[in-house]
Amino acid sequence: MSATDFRDTQNLVAERLTINNPPLLCNAALPSDITEAGISPNRDCDRIAQSLSNRYEYSSEFANQIVEDARQREWD
């Protein structure tokens, strides 16, 4: 989940982001209670490009560009 706004998501609890095989996060706008629980909205930025390359057979350059674009997203 990169460059995704979850701030108004209802019923999102920290446990859903820390279970076995949790979703990858990169520049995700998380509700404050989630970040206060210690979950970083950027915890997986360094893993997403490789995951995209493996799952979708993207070139490493293209996958890295997707991550870089996600990191550039700004939240109000």
C-alpha positions in Angstrom: 0.0 0.0 0.0 1.9 2.9 -1.2 0.9 6.5 -1.4 -2.5 5.6 -0.1 -4.6 7.6 2.3 -6.0 5.5 5.2 -6.7 8.4 7.6 -10.5 8.2 7.4 -10.6 4.4 7.2 -12.9 2.9 9.8 -12.0 -0.3 11.7 -8.4 -0.2 10.7 -6.5 -1.5 13.7 -2.7 -2.0 14.2 -3.1 -5.8 14.4 -4.2 -5.8 10.7 -0.9 -4.2 9.8 1.2 -6.5 11.9 -0.3 -10.0 11.2 1.5 -12.7 9.4 2.4 -11.5 5.9 1.3 -7.9 6.6 0.8 -5.4 3.7 3.8 -3.5 2.6 3.6 0.2 3.5 5.3 3.1 1.8 4.2 6.7 2.3 0.8 5.5 3.6 -1.2 8.2 5.4 -2.3 6.3 8.5 -4.7 7.2 11.3 -2.9 8.7 14.3 -3.7 5.8 16.5 -1.9 3.4 14.1 1.3 5.5 14.1 1.0 6.0 17.8 1.1 2.2 18.1 4.5 2.3 16.5 3.7 1.4 12.9 5.7 3.5 10.4 3.9 4.7 7.3 7.2 4.1 5.5 8.3 0.8 7.1 8.5 -1.1 3.8 9.7 1.4 1.2 12.9 -0.5 0.9 11.1 -3.8 0.1 8.4 -2.7 -2.3 10.5 -2.4 -5.5 11.7 -6.0 -5.1 8.2 -7.2 -4.4 6.9 -5.5 -7.5 9.7 -7.0 -9.6 9.0 -10.4 -8.3 5.2 -10.3 -8.4 4.6 -8.5 -11.7 8.0 -9.0 -13.4 8.6 -5.3 -13.6 12.1 -4.2 -14.4 14.0 -3.0 -11.3 14.2 0.5 -12.8 10.4 0.7 -13.3 9.7 -0.8 -9.8 12.1 1.7 -8.3 10.4 4.6 -10.1 7.0 3.5 -8.7 8.4 3.6 -5.2 10.0 7.0 -5.8 6.8 8.4 -7.2 5.0 7.0 -4.1 7.5 8.7 -1.8 6.9 12.0 -3.5 3.1 12.0 -2.7 2.3 14.7 -0.1 -0.5 14.6 2.3 -2.5 17.6 3.5 
